[in-house]
Amino acid sequence: MASSVGPSSYRVNLDKLMQLYAANYSLMTRLFPADLEVGEKLILRPHLGENYLLESKERTRYTSLYEIRQANSQAFHYLQPQLLVRLYHDARLAEVCASQQIYKLKPRYDYPNKKMHHQDEKHQTNQFLNDWLVFCLKQRMKVEFA
């Protein structure tokens, strides 16, 4: 019997997504100072490759919003990784809110869709953040104020 593959075949695994958010929060708070004021920027310098910028965009009592982007001004902006990450300090979670030209990531997309987002685009984007943060930690990336 063939399994049905269609728009309803993908289900969001909330436990895994929340574990990923918690891991990302832990990594973000290990790598970057928690007391950045709005507008402050950090430059991240790996031993190899391009530099990155982390900019504080918003700060409230319970949340912080950061933009992470590649610092290379030579490349086309749409080719450079860019993430908007919200940290929820009370829950100790970090979630990618926006990435590239996706300004509000949904937990699930029907597939196919007009913009060709993956069904699990939100999970993949948060996994990308996790992979990048682990890379930063392993590289002992130099972090300094810009």
N, C-alpha and C positions, 0 to 999 in steps of 0.2 A: 504494500500500500504506500503510495507516494505521500510525503508530507506536504501540507499546504504552505506555500510561501507567498505571502502577500503583505498588504499594509498592516495587518494586525498581528503578524508573526513575531515582531520584536516587542519585548516587555522590558521596561526600565527596572533594573535591579537596584532598588533604593539602598539596600544595605551596602552593596559594593560602592555605590556612588558616595554615600556618606563616609565610608572608610577612606575613600580617595580624598574627599574634602578635608578630613581630619589629618591625613598624612601631609597634604599640601600646606595646611596651616602650620603644622609642626616644622616642616622644612622652611617655610617662609620666615617664621620667627627665629629659627636658628641662623639663617643666612643674613637677615637684614635687621637693622635697628627698628624697634617698635615705635619709637617716639618721633618719627618724621613728621614735620609740619607740612601743611598743604603747600604745594609748589616746590618743596625740596626734592632734589634729584640725587640718585646714586648712580655712579658709573661702575659697571661690572666688567672687569678685565680678565678674560681667560688667558691661559698660557698660549693657546693657539686659537685662531679664529677672530671673529668680530666682537667688538665691545657691545654691551647692552646698557640700556638706561632703565632705571626704575624710578618712576615719579609718583609722589603722593598727590592724589587728585582730590581726596575728600577724607575728612576725619571727623567722626562723631564719638560719642561716649562708648558705643558698643561695636562700631564698625570702622574699617579703613578701606579706602579704595585706591588701588595702585594700577598704574599703566606700566607694562613691561614691553619694551620694543628694542629692536636692533638699532645701534647708534650710528650705523653707516648711512651718511647722507648721500652717498654716491648712487646707491641702488634705487630702483623704483619702489615707492612706498608700498605698493600692493604685493611686492615680493618679500618684504621684510616681515618676520614674525612680530605680531602685536597682540597683546592680551590685556584685558581689563579684569583685574582680580579683586574681589571683595572679601575682606577678612571679617569674620563674625567673632569678635573677641570673647563674648559671653559663651558662645557655643564651641569655640575653638575650631572653627571650620574656615576654609578658604575655597571660594568658588569662582571659576572663570565665568564672568558675566557677558563678555563680548570678546570676539576674536576676528581679526581681519575685517571683512565687511559684514559680519554677522553681529548685529547690535543687541540682540536679545536671544540667547541660546535657549531653545526649547529642550525639555528632557527627552522628547521623542519626535521624530519627523516621519510622516508617511513617505513611502518610497514607491515609485519615483516621485519627485517633486520638482517644481520649476527651477529652483536654485541648486538642485542636485546635492542637497545636504544628506549625509549618511543618517540612517535611522537613529544611531546612537552618537550623533555629533557632539552633544554635550559631554558625554562620558569620554569620548576620544580627545576632546579639547582639554579636559581636566587631566587626562592621562598624559597628554603632551606636556602640560605644566609640571606634572610630577616628574616625568622623565628629565625635563630641563633642570628642575631644581636639584635632582639627584646628580646630574652632570655637574652643576655648579659646585656642589658639595665635594664631589670626587676630585674635581679640578682644583679645589682650593682657590676658587676664583677670588681675585682681589676686589674688594668692595670699598669704594671711597666716595666722598661727596663730590658732586660735579660742580 
